[in-house]
Amino acid sequence: MTDPILDVRNVSKSFGALKASDNISLTLVPGEIHALIGPNGAGKSTLIKQIAGGLKADSGEVWFDGEEITHKTTVARARLGLGRTFQVSSLAMDYTVAQNVVLGALGHRGKIGLKGFFRPAMKDKALLEVAHDALAQVGLEEFANTITSELSHGQRRQLEVAVALTLSPKVFLMDEPMAGLGAEGSQRLTGFLDQLRHKAPILLVEHDMDAVFSLADRISVLVYGEIVATGTVDEIRSNPIVRSAYLGEEDEV
Ligand SMILES: Nc1ncnc2c1ncn2[C@@H]1O[C@H](COP(=O)(O)OP(=O)(O)OP(=O)(O)O)[C@@H](O)[C@H]1O
């Protein structure tokens, strides 16, 4: 098998007596979508945060592109190429689409919060070029001057990906990108993610099973902080442990 670009090794994290991550290991290889599923509170977001850098693991290691990043900051990880989209939108709704991409690109570069940095940034030709290129890649170029609040939910998700693209990510971490989208929006975003995997593999946390089953090359199932199974869509659908622990409430999966 190809060498993993992301390699999570025996990561554990407790909140008091609660083991939110219990000795978790998983990998992401180039070109794949690896979905992480599990019931509410299973520890999916907690794991993503430990990979992205927002939360410190109690033990274990995170390796990215051949380098240990366990103790690196979120910004350092982003600079190395760990792209992330969030469960709750981090977009500034009253800014234009292009401004959000520039703002995001500055944030990734660790320059956000410097007063007066943003206005000149909007005149920075190189930065604007990066922003427009990212918008073109997600198909939002014609919306560059649109106020973000006017975009549909699905377009906002695409904009979040454009923000992540400004750092040429080698991996995407996505926490519930389908949340809040209707059936049609989910379908459209599914098609988009299917293409995006060729730019960078995706670790996808998602509750939308239609999306997961149509996109994932591999699925890992997290229950009470533990990965109870990893496998292909068919393997996961037919795994008796998974069916009773997680998919049990849905007879037909
Ligand atoms: N900062 C925290 N302090 C204490 N407990 C936490 C903290 N963050 C998460 N938890 C707990 O850890 C467990 C895992 O939470 P997490 O948000 O990772 O689950 P999840 O699988 O992402 O859930 P969902 O599908 O609802 O987003 C939950 O029991 C949650 O209450």
Ligand as a Chemical Component Dictionary entry (heavy atoms), coordinates in Angstrom:
data_LIG
# 
_chem_comp.id                   LIG 
_chem_comp.type                 NON-POLYMER 
_chem_comp.pdbx_formal_charge   0 
_chem_comp.three_letter_code    LIG 
# 
loop_
_chem_comp_atom.comp_id 
_chem_comp_atom.atom_id 
_chem_comp_atom.alt_atom_id 
_chem_comp_atom.type_symbol 
_chem_comp_atom.charge 
_chem_comp_atom.model_Cartn_x 
_chem_comp_atom.model_Cartn_y 
_chem_comp_atom.model_Cartn_z 
_chem_comp_atom.pdbx_ordinal 
LIG N1  N1  N 0 -13.436 20.431 25.762 1  
LIG C1  C1  C 0 -14.125 19.398 26.267 2  
LIG N2  N2  N 0 -14.253 19.228 27.598 3  
LIG C2  C2  C 0 -14.935 18.174 28.109 4  
LIG N3  N3  N 0 -15.534 17.226 27.356 5  
LIG C3  C3  C 0 -15.437 17.349 26.024 6  
LIG C4  C4  C 0 -14.738 18.441 25.416 7  
LIG N4  N4  N 0 -14.822 18.305 24.051 8  
LIG C5  C5  C 0 -15.539 17.167 23.845 9  
LIG N5  N5  N 0 -15.911 16.609 25.018 10 
LIG C6  C6  C 0 -16.659 15.354 25.182 11 
LIG O1  O1  O 0 -15.939 14.351 24.460 12 
LIG C7  C7  C 0 -16.848 13.468 23.809 13 
LIG C8  C8  C 0 -16.555 13.465 22.329 14 
LIG O2  O2  O 0 -16.993 14.704 21.766 15 
LIG P1  P1  P 0 -16.841 15.062 20.222 16 
LIG O3  O3  O 0 -17.389 16.437 20.035 17 
LIG O4  O4  O 0 -15.456 14.801 19.801 18 
LIG O5  O5  O 0 -17.816 13.996 19.568 19 
LIG P2  P2  P 0 -18.313 13.890 18.065 20 
LIG O6  O6  O 0 -18.190 12.471 17.685 21 
LIG O7  O7  O 0 -17.601 14.881 17.223 22 
LIG O8  O8  O 0 -19.847 14.292 18.200 23 
LIG P3  P3  P 0 -20.833 14.989 17.124 24 
LIG O9  O9  O 0 -21.109 13.954 16.092 25 
LIG O10 O10 O 0 -22.038 15.299 17.953 26 
LIG O11 O11 O 0 -20.140 16.212 16.587 27 
LIG C9  C9  C 0 -18.252 13.943 24.167 28 
LIG O12 O12 O 0 -18.712 13.192 25.257 29 
LIG C10 C10 C 0 -18.044 15.394 24.544 30 
LIG O13 O13 O 0 -19.028 15.819 25.472 31 
# 
loop_
_chem_comp_bond.comp_id 
_chem_comp_bond.atom_id_1 
_chem_comp_bond.atom_id_2 
_chem_comp_bond.value_order 
_chem_comp_bond.pdbx_ordinal 
LIG N1  C1  SING 1  
LIG C1  N2  SING 2  
LIG C1  C4  DOUB 3  
LIG N2  C2  DOUB 4  
LIG C2  N3  SING 5  
LIG N3  C3  DOUB 6  
LIG C3  C4  SING 7  
LIG C3  N5  SING 8  
LIG C4  N4  SING 9  
LIG N4  C5  DOUB 10 
LIG C5  N5  SING 11 
LIG N5  C6  SING 12 
LIG C6  O1  SING 13 
LIG C6  C10 SING 14 
LIG O1  C7  SING 15 
LIG C7  C8  SING 16 
LIG C7  C9  SING 17 
LIG C8  O2  SING 18 
LIG O2  P1  SING 19 
LIG P1  O3  DOUB 20 
LIG P1  O4  SING 21 
LIG P1  O5  SING 22 
LIG O5  P2  SING 23 
LIG P2  O6  DOUB 24 
LIG P2  O7  SING 25 
LIG P2  O8  SING 26 
LIG O8  P3  SING 27 
LIG P3  O9  DOUB 28 
LIG P3  O10 SING 29 
LIG P3  O11 SING 30 
LIG C9  O12 SING 31 
LIG C9  C10 SING 32 
LIG C10 O13 SING 33 
# 
